[in-house]
Amino acid sequence: MNATLARLPSAEGLYLKAATTVLRRPKGKPRIPQYGVQVKGVRVSAQQLSDYRQVCGFADSHTLPITFPHVMAAALHLHLMTQPQFPLPLLGLVHVRNRIEQVRGLGTGESYDFDVRLGEAREVRQGLEFDIVSSVTVDGAEVWNEVMTTLYRTPGPKKPAAKPAPLPASLSDYIAVDAPADIGRRYAKVGKDFNPIHLAPLPARLFGFKRHIAHGMWSAAHCTALLADHLEGEPQLLDVQFRQPLFLPGRAALKFAHGIGEHGSGNGIEFALLARNSDKVHLTGLLR
């Protein structure tokens, strides 16, 4: 089932609707339905883009940051998950990874058609993972796509987690990263993600966190912005795995290495965001 909307919905209004999904209690193995939503002729908000660049650290450009279409589509993600047939409560879902690809730089003045749909679901050690697949086209040709993977934790005993692979020793370059206490609130306004775990300590504690945490997509975008000068031309791929939360305020280190790519292709930048005062890994990724 696919629906076509005349315009992008309000993310703020959908978050109020999302709060009501806390009453959802899936029985047995939840089944993720297959449906999507489309919006045609979407234009970039110059103010939102300017604010996004400032919050995430991107320089001015005639093209969009590779992560910006994600925030343009944020309300469509919420639209799908607040439909009555979606079985899971939204609060408590865990963002696991993102893979974004673009075939060219997307112009700030272009008009874009968005297609967002629920993708594959699979059982994993901690519960149920499912994908949200977003596609952006211009004149019928795809120019950008994303697979965002989210985890719904299910109750019951779990198998021991596999030990994460050690970070490559080649990650030798270093950039200090500071995440101020208000970055969650600032990013929420431009990223249209008002999950309370990112906004202030008290609501975050209600969901089991000692303090509020940075948005994963702010961390990923900020790393991408910091690495932009180390990449030749427009990025084509951003592949990020989220590992452990970055508590706010937080101090981290972006470690990276040039000349690394998928399967040894040698044309990308492999990176990791690490805590500066412990061995905690917040995220790992590849940009090329």
Buried (B, 14 or more C-beta within 10 A) or exposed (E): EEEEBEEBBBBEEBBEBBBEBEEBEEEEEBEBEEBBBBBBEBEBEEEBBEBBBEBBBBEEBEBBBBBBBBBBBBBBBBBBBBBEEBBBBBBBBBBBBBBBBBEEBBBBEBEBBBBBBBBEBEEBEBBBBBBBBBBBBBEEEBBBBBBBBBBBEBEEEEEEEEEEEEBEEEBEBEBEBEBEBEBBBBBBBBBBBBBBBBBBEEBBEEEEBEBBBBBBBBBBBBBBBBBBEBBEEBBBBBBBBBBBBBBBBBEBBBBBBBEBBEEEEEBBBBBBBBBEEEEBBBBBBBBB
